[in-house]
Amino acid sequence: MNKRIYQYALYACLATVTVACSTQKELALPERITVPVVSGNPGDTISPGNFKQVFNDPYLRALIDTALHHNYDLLSAAQQVKTAEARLMMAKKAWMPSLDLSLSAGIDKYADYTMNGVGNYDTNLSPNIDKDQHIPRPAPEYFAGLRSSWEIDLWGKLKSQRQATYARFLGSKEGRRLLTTQIVAGVTGLYYELTAMDNELAIIQRNITLQESAVATVHIQKAGGRATELAVQQFTAQLLSTQALEFGVKQEIASLENQLNALLGRLQQPIPRSTAKDSQVLPDAIKSGIPASLLLHRPDVQRAELELAAAKADVNAARAAFLPSLNITPYAGFNAFKAGLLFKTPASIAWGALGNLTAPIFNKKQIKAQYNISKAGAFTAFYDYQQAIVNGYQEVASALNKVENQQQAFALKSKEVLVLQQAVSTANVLFSTGYANYLEVITAQKSVLEAELALVTTRRNVYQGMISLYRALGGDFPAQD
């Protein structure tokens, strides 16, 4: 009899597996894009040393440190990483059996014309039981003990879910690294904007002093009959225009300081910074090669690759859902139908185990839909990964071009400023000796002011290009020597 039962159970299991094993094909993604990057001689490509000069300012390093500790977006991102870490812990323990302490009580009133009703009545009439074994009517049920449930990972479904969760945990860390890079770049960009505006302000104030001297000179010349009232008005108008420009720059400085304070996670306060100087040295020239290791190190590329790995694991878990699942539910404890007999050992000790092999039959449409969702998510993650590489290459190439072109423009602008400064001196000499009119002096002063401000803008563009390049390569370069 027992042999026949085992045979029936074996046949049932085989039939269940046969019905359920019509799973889906493995995921096949398109080929990845090949990025034309230079990975040869390190001297021909970008290196962390190219950024030391950008981050070498002690005031800037202090501001970056403040931002990394107090920026609210970063603090929020840190909590998101902790959330992902907690999910990972849950996924890692999913394969282990659950164990619960169970205290339960219930009561049943069986009808007289049921198996339990007739069986209990007949049992109470048996001479083979004592009074403690008489079943009450209605019949209570008391249990105190341990219950467990364990899903055996036959097809790697739990393993795939764990792999997906782990990849997303790493992705959350890459997201925080991406935010860190953006904040460092943001602080650095605002800092060099401020130093550039300080430089512009110094140039404007120096020109105001020169123009005030010119106005005083033309007044003297008018008194001596060597200049007209029109010349006085023109010089005065130029001075007023430059003085108004000074207040516009001061407003821009205040606005930048407020933006930087907000990025640092604090209210308005002075921003200490280095004194701006016209002779501020430009960063060294950068070779045009883009190393593959740095490009693929970008946080967004890393996160997209991890999301792709997680999506692949989701597909594997969805495929495994078509296959049978085996659950084992053991229990052990004290069981009785009278509270006073619950802990009467060894008679009240009970234990048992149930193995449950289940396979989907009528709900396969829902499982297939979930598989299709996971498959579409994998393709989406793949295309996002491809786009992240394309975007990264484009950003790095654009930043490199910007730095190179602005460095060339700075060299030419520097020569232009020197020529125009000499032209101002020449115009003043000619004007004082009567060989040039006041319009030529005004034009020379206006031209040199515009050229000096343009030189500052070009220098700022070089630094902004370096910062864009730092952000495009994913950051992680040392802020200190």
C-alpha positions in Angstrom: 0.0 0.0 0.0 2.7 2.4 1.0 4.7 1.6 -2.2 1.7 2.4 -4.3 1.3 5.8 -2.5 4.9 6.7 -3.2 4.4 5.8 -6.9 1.3 8.0 -7.1 3.2 10.8 -5.5 6.1 10.4 -7.9 3.8 10.4 -10.9 2.1 13.5 -9.6 5.5 15.3 -9.2 6.6 14.3 -12.7 3.3 15.5 -14.2 3.6 18.8 -12.4 7.2 19.3 -13.6 6.2 18.4 -17.2 3.3 20.8 -17.2 5.3 23.7 -15.7 8.6 23.4 -17.5 7.5 25.2 -20.7 9.6 28.2 -19.7 10.8 31.1 -21.9 14.0 31.4 -23.9 17.1 33.0 -22.4 17.5 36.8 -22.9 19.5 37.8 -26.0 20.5 41.5 -26.2 22.0 43.4 -29.2 25.8 43.9 -29.5 27.2 46.8 -27.4 28.4 49.9 -29.0 32.1 50.3 -29.7 33.4 53.7 -28.5 36.4 55.1 -30.4 38.6 55.9 -27.5 42.4 56.2 -27.1 43.9 53.7 -24.7 47.6 53.7 -25.7 50.4 55.8 -24.2 49.2 57.4 -20.9 51.1 60.5 -21.8 48.8 61.1 -24.7 45.6 61.1 -22.7 43.9 62.8 -19.8 45.2 62.0 -16.3 44.3 63.0 -12.7 47.4 65.3 -12.7 45.6 67.6 -15.2 43.2 68.6 -12.5 45.5 69.2 -9.6 45.9 72.9 -10.4 42.1 73.4 -10.6 41.5 72.0 -7.1 44.7 73.3 -5.5 43.2 76.4 -3.9 43.0 75.9 -0.1 39.8 78.0 0.1 38.2 75.9 -2.6 39.1 72.7 -0.8 37.6 73.9 2.4 34.3 74.8 0.6 34.2 71.4 -1.1 34.7 69.7 2.3 31.8 71.7 3.7 29.5 70.8 0.8 30.3 67.1 1.1 29.3 67.1 4.8 26.3 69.5 4.7 24.7 69.5 1.3 21.1 68.3 1.8 20.9 66.4 -1.5 24.0 64.4 -0.5 22.6 63.7 2.9 19.3 62.5 1.3 21.3 60.3 -1.2 23.2 58.7 1.7 19.8 57.6 3.2 18.8 56.2 -0.2 22.0 54.1 -0.1 21.0 52.8 3.4 17.6 51.9 2.0 19.1 49.9 -0.8 21.5 48.3 1.7 18.5 47.2 3.8 16.8 45.7 0.7 20.0 43.8 -0.1 20.0 42.3 3.4 16.5 41.2 2.9 17.4 39.6 -0.5 20.5 37.9 1.0 18.4 36.2 3.7 15.5 35.2 1.4 16.9 31.7 0.8 17.0 30.9 4.5 14.0 29.3 6.3 11.7 31.5 8.4 11.2 30.5 12.0 8.3 31.9 14.0 7.2 31.4 17.6 3.5 30.5 17.4 0.9 30.8 20.2 -2.5 30.0 18.9 -5.9 29.1 20.3 -9.2 28.2 18.5 -12.4 26.3 18.9 -14.5 24.2 16.5 -18.1 22.9 16.9 -18.4 20.0 14.5 -21.8 19.0 13.1 -23.1 15.6 14.1 -23.2 14.4 10.5 -19.6 15.1 9.6 -16.5 12.9 9.8 -15.1 14.9 12.7 -18.4 15.0 14.5 -18.9 11.2 14.2 -15.3 10.4 14.8 -15.0 12.5 18.0 -18.2 11.1 19.4 -17.1 7.5 18.7 -13.6 8.2 20.1 -15.1 9.4 23.4 -16.9 6.0 23.8 -13.7 4.0 23.3 -12.5 2.1 26.4 -8.9 2.7 25.2 -8.7 6.3 26.3 -8.7 8.0 29.7 -10.6 11.0 30.9 -7.9 13.4 29.8 -8.2 12.2 26.2 -12.0 12.8 26.0 -12.6 15.4 23.2 -14.7 18.3 24.4 -17.7 19.5 22.4 -17.2 22.0 21.0 -13.5 21.2 20.6 -10.8 23.8 21.5 -7.4 23.8 19.9 -4.2 25.1 21.6 -0.7 25.3 20.2 2.5 26.7 21.5 5.7 26.1 19.6 7.7 26.9 16.5 6.6 27.0 12.8 8.9 27.3 9.9 8.7 27.8 6.1 11.5 27.2 3.6 11.4 27.7 -0.1 14.1 25.6 -1.8 15.8 27.6 -4.6 15.6 24.8 -7.2 16.0 26.9 -10.3 18.0 29.9 -9.0 15.0 32.3 -8.7 16.0 33.6 -5.3 19.6 33.8 -6.4 18.7 35.9 -9.4 16.6 38.2 -7.2 19.5 38.6 -4.9 21.8 39.4 -7.8 19.3 42.1 -9.0 19.1 43.6 -5.6 22.9 43.7 -5.1 23.3 45.4 -8.5 20.8 48.0 -7.6 22.5 48.5 -4.3 25.8 49.2 -6.1 23.8 51.4 -8.5 22.6 53.5 -5.6 26.2 54.0 -4.5 27.1 55.1 -8.0 24.1 57.5 -8.0 25.5 59.0 -4.8 29.0 59.2 -6.4 27.4 61.0 -9.4 25.7 63.5 -7.2 29.0 64.0 -5.3 30.8 64.7 -8.6 28.1 67.2 -9.6 28.2 69.0 -6.3 32.1 69.2 -6.3 31.9 70.5 -9.9 29.1 73.0 -8.9 31.1 74.3 -5.9 34.2 74.6 -8.0 32.4 76.3 -10.9 30.8 78.9 -8.7 34.1 79.5 -6.9 35.9 80.3 -10.1 33.0 82.4 -11.3 33.4 84.4 -8.1 37.2 84.8 -8.6 36.5 85.9 -12.2 34.0 88.5 -11.1 36.4 89.7 -8.4 39.0 90.1 -11.2 36.4 92.0 -13.4 35.6 94.2 -10.4 39.3 95.0 -9.9 39.7 95.8 -13.6 36.7 98.1 -13.6 37.8 99.9 -10.4 41.3 100.4 -11.9 39.7 101.8 -15.1 37.5 104.0 -13.0 40.6 105.5 -11.4 42.2 106.1 -14.8 39.0 107.6 -16.2 38.7 109.9 -13.2 42.2 111.1 -13.9 41.2 111.6 -17.5 38.2 113.7 -16.5 40.3 115.8 -14.2 42.8 116.3 -17.0 40.2 117.4 -19.6 38.8 119.9 -17.1 42.2 121.4 -16.7 42.6 121.5 -20.5 39.2 123.1 -20.9 40.2 125.8 -18.4 43.3 126.4 -20.5 41.3 126.6 -23.7 42.7 123.4 -25.1 39.5 121.3 -24.8 35.8 121.9 -25.3 32.8 121.2 -23.1 31.9 118.4 -25.4 35.1 116.6 -24.5 34.3 117.1 -20.8 30.9 115.6 -21.3 32.2 112.6 -23.3 34.8 111.7 -20.7 32.3 112.2 -17.8 29.7 110.0 -19.6 32.3 107.3 -20.1 33.2 107.4 -16.3 29.5 107.2 -15.3 29.0 104.2 -17.6 32.0 102.4 -16.0 30.8 103.2 -12.5 27.4 101.8 -13.3 29.1 98.6 -14.6 30.9 98.3 -11.2 27.5 98.0 -9.4 26.3 95.4 -11.9 29.4 93.2 -11.2 28.8 93.7 -7.4 25.3 92.4 -7.8 26.5 89.4 -9.8 29.0 88.6 -7.0 26.3 88.7 -4.3 24.1 86.4 -6.4 26.9 83.9 -6.9 27.8 84.0 -3.2 24.1 83.2 -2.3 24.1 80.3 -4.8 27.3 78.9 -3.4 26.0 79.1 0.2 22.9 77.3 -0.8 25.0 74.5 -2.3 27.0 74.3 0.9 23.7 73.8 2.8 23.9 77.0 4.8 22.4 80.4 5.0 24.1 83.6 3.6 27.6 84.3 4.9 30.8 85.6 3.4 32.7 83.3 1.0 36.5 83.4 1.7 38.5 83.1 -1.5 41.8 83.8 -3.0 42.6 87.3 -4.3 41.9 87.6 -8.0 44.9 88.6 -10.1 45.3 89.3 -13.8 48.3 87.0 -13.9 46.4 84.0 -12.7 48.0 81.0 -14.3 46.0 78.8 -16.7 45.8 75.0 -16.3 48.3 73.1 -18.3 47.3 72.0 -21.8 45.6 68.6 -22.1 46.2 66.0 -24.7 43.2 65.2 -26.8 43.1 61.4 -26.1 40.1 60.0 -24.2 41.1 57.0 -22.1 38.6 54.2 -22.1 39.1 53.5 -18.4 38.2 57.0 -17.4 35.2 57.2 -19.7 33.7 53.9 -18.5 34.4 55.0 -14.9 31.7 57.7 -15.1 29.1 57.2 -12.3 26.2 57.3 -14.8 27.8 54.7 -17.0 28.6 52.5 -14.0 25.0 52.9 -12.7 23.5 52.1 -16.1 25.7 49.0 -16.4 24.6 47.9 -12.9 21.0 48.5 -13.8 21.4 46.4 -16.9 22.9 43.6 -14.8 19.9 43.9 -12.4 17.5 43.8 -15.3 19.1 40.6 -16.6 18.7 39.0 -13.2 15.1 40.1 -13.1 14.5 38.3 -16.4 16.2 35.1 -15.0 14.0 35.3 -11.9 10.9 35.8 -14.2 11.9 32.7 -16.3 12.3 30.7 -13.1 8.7 31.6 -12.1 7.4 29.3 -14.8 9.1 26.3 -13.0 7.7 24.4 -10.0 8.6 25.8 -6.5 9.2 23.5 -3.5 8.2 24.7 0.0 8.8 22.8 3.2 6.8 23.8 6.3 7.8 22.0 9.4 6.5 22.7 12.9 7.2 21.5 16.5 5.6 22.4 19.8 2.9 21.6 22.3 -0.6 20.8 21.0 -3.7 19.9 23.0 -7.5 20.4 23.0 -7.5 21.4 26.7 -5.5 24.3 28.1 -4.5 22.4 31.2 -3.0 19.6 29.1 -1.0 21.8 26.8 2.3 21.4 28.5 1.8 17.9 29.7 4.9 16.1 28.3 5.6 14.0 26.4 2.0 13.4 25.5 1.3 16.9 24.3 4.5 17.2 22.1 3.6 17.4 18.4 5.7 17.8 15.3 5.3 17.5 11.6 6.6 18.6 8.2 4.9 19.2 4.9 6.6 19.4 1.5 4.7 21.4 -1.1 5.6 21.2 -4.8 3.5 23.7 -6.8 3.7 24.7 -10.4 1.7 27.4 -12.3 -1.0 26.2 -14.7 -3.9 28.5 -14.9 -2.0 31.7 -14.0 0.7 31.4 -16.6 -0.7 34.5 -18.5 0.2 36.7 -15.5 3.6 35.1 -15.1 4.3 35.5 -18.8 3.2 39.2 -18.6 5.6 39.7 -15.7 8.3 38.0 -17.8 7.6 40.3 -20.7 7.8 43.3 -18.4 11.2 42.2 -17.1 12.4 41.5 -20.7 11.3 45.0 -21.8 13.0 46.4 -18.7 16.2 44.6 -19.7 16.1 46.1 -23.2 15.4 49.5 -21.8 18.4 49.2 -19.4 20.6 48.1 -22.3 19.6 51.1 -24.4 20.1 53.4 -21.4 23.6 52.0 -20.9 24.4 52.5 -24.6 23.1 56.1 -24.4 25.1 56.8 -21.3 28.3 55.8 -23.1 27.4 58.0 -26.1 26.6 60.9 -23.8 29.8 60.4 -21.9 31.9 60.4 -25.0 30.2 63.5 -26.3 30.6 65.4 -23.1 34.2 64.6 -22.7 35.0 65.5 -26.3 33.1 68.8 -26.0 34.9 69.7 -22.8 38.3 68.9 -24.3 37.5 71.0 -27.3 36.4 73.9 -25.1 39.5 73.8 -23.0 41.8 73.7 -26.1 40.0 76.4 -28.0 39.7 78.7 -25.0 43.4 78.3 -24.2 44.2 79.4 -27.7 41.8 82.3 -27.5 43.4 83.3 -24.2 46.8 83.5 -25.7 45.5 85.8 -28.5 43.4 87.9 -26.1 46.5 88.4 -23.9 48.4 89.9 -26.8 45.4 92.1 -27.7 45.2 93.5 -24.1 49.0 94.3 -24.2 48.5 96.1 -27.5 45.5 98.1 -26.4 47.2 99.1 -23.1 50.0 100.5 -25.1 47.4 102.2 -27.3 45.9 104.0 -24.3 49.3 105.3 -23.2 50.0 106.4 -26.7 46.6 108.1 -27.0 47.1 110.0 -23.7 50.5 111.2 -24.8 49.2 112.3 -28.2 46.2 114.0 -26.6 48.3 115.9 -24.2 50.5 117.2 -27.0 47.6 118.0 -29.3 48.1 115.2 -31.8 45.0 113.2 -30.9 41.5 114.3 -30.1 39.5 113.2 -27.1 37.4 110.7 -29.1 40.5 108.7 -29.8 41.4 108.6 -26.1 37.9 107.5 -25.1 37.9 104.9 -27.8 41.2 103.5 -26.6 40.1 103.4 -23.0 36.8 101.7 -23.9 38.6 99.2 -26.1 41.1 98.2 -23.4 38.4 97.9 -20.8 36.4 95.6 -23.0 39.5 93.6 -23.9 40.6 93.1 -20.3 37.0 92.0 -19.4 37.0 89.6 -22.3 40.4 88.2 -21.2 38.9 87.5 -17.8 35.9 85.8 -19.4 38.3 83.6 -21.6 40.3 82.6 -18.5 37.1 81.7 -16.7 35.9 79.7 -19.7 39.2 77.7 -19.5 38.5 76.8 -15.9 34.9 76.1 -16.6 36.0 73.8 -19.4 38.3 72.0 -17.0 35.5 71.6 -14.5 33.2 70.3 -17.2 35.8 67.8 -18.1 36.2 66.7 -14.5 32.4 66.2 -14.3 32.3 64.4 -17.7 35.0 62.0 -16.6 33.1 61.1 -13.4 35.2 63.0 -10.9 37.1 61.1 -8.2 40.2 63.1 -8.8 42.0 64.2 -5.6 41.1 67.6 -4.4 44.5 67.9 -2.6 48.1 67.1 -3.5 
